[in-house]
Amino acid sequence: MNEADREVLLRLEKESRSKQERFMQQIADRLGRQRVTEKPEHPFKGAPPEWHRYALDQEEQIALFSDNWKKAGGHVFRFPHLEAAKQFIAEKAEELRAHAIIRQNQPELNALGLESAMPDVEVVVWQTGQTEDVLRYAAGADIGITMADYGVAYTGSLVCTSSGDQGRSVSLLPAVVMAILPAERMSTRLGEVLAHFDGRPRAEFPAGIHFISGPSRSADIENDLTIGVHGPGVVFALIVG
C-alpha cells in the first residue's frame, strides 16, 4: 500500500468515527442523558449464590424431569432395572413394526443383549471406521437406541456425548429414539452437568455434547409447528432405577 492510499484510508476512518460520535451524542441528547464513554462495571457474574444452593433429591429430580420432558412432547417411562427396559424396547419395537434399529457402541448396551430380545429385527451397532455405512443405515433406521450421559431435571433435557464409537446420528436420524438414563445420572441444574467438562484435557473431551429436549420441532415464519423435520419425531426417555 502506497502512502497516498494509506492517507485516504486514514481520512475515511476519521470521518467514519466522527459520524459515529455525532450519532451517539444525538441519541444521548434526545434521551436527556449524559453520554456514557466508559465501560460499565459488572460486579455480578454467573448465577446468583442461591441458585447454586438450589437442589432436589433424586425422586424430585425425576418428577421434574418427567414433567418437563412430557410438556415438550416426549415420552418417559421408569423401570427398576435394565432388563425391564430391554423388555419394553423389544415390545415397543414390535408394536411399531420396526425392521431396522441402530444402537450406540456402549458397554451397557453391549451387555444388555438387545439383539437376542429382538431376533426378527436387524440391529446394527455404530462402529468406528464404517461411518458411511452406518450413517446410511441410521438415516433409514426405524429406531435409534443410546445410553444418555446425564439428565437435567430443570430443563427436561438428556445430555449425550459423541465420539468415534458413539455417533450423534444414532439419536438424530432415526424416526424414533429411545434413550436410557440411569437414575443416578440425573441432576437438578444444567450447570451441574457442564461442571463435569470443566478443565478436562482436550484429549479427553468428547467430539460433541448434545442436548435432547423432546422431539424435533420446526416452525416457519407463519408459526406453523412441525414435528420431526430435522430430527426424530418420537423420543422416549427410559429412566432406570
Buried (B, 14 or more C-beta within 10 A) or exposed (E): EEEEEEEEEEEEEEEEEEEEEEEEEEEEEEEEEEEEEEEEEEEEEEEEEEEEEEEBEBEEBBEBBBEBBBEBBBBBBBBEEBEBBBEBBBEBBEEEEBEBBBBBBBEEBEEBEBBEBBEEBBBBBBEEEBEEEBBEBBEEBBBBBBBBBBBBBBBBBBBBBBBEEBBBBBBBBBBBBBBBBBBEBBBBBBBBBBEBEEEEEEEEEBEEBBEBBBBBBEEEEEEEEEBBEEBBBBBBBBBBB
